[in-house]
Amino acid sequence: MIEKIGTNAGLVWNVLNDLGKMDVKQLKKVTKLRTDKELFAAIGWLAKEGKLHFEDSDNGEMLVSLAY
């Protein structure tokens, strides 16, 4: 399970690196992760490592981007 989360975290990082900031719905669609659990575990992994920046959009969605 830990290995899969790490793999998904790499996928999320690569998508954000290539495409930039996006909301969680877009991120799930682009990464093609199947479940919210997979996505949020990957986001949590990257957040714990200090690699993500979070903000709220004007419509209340959570935006995620890489922290540089």
Summary of the structure (lengths in Angstrom):
residues: 68
radius of gyration: 11.0
end to end distance: 27.9
largest distance: 35.2
contacts: 175
relative contact order: 0.22
helix: 57%
strand: 18%
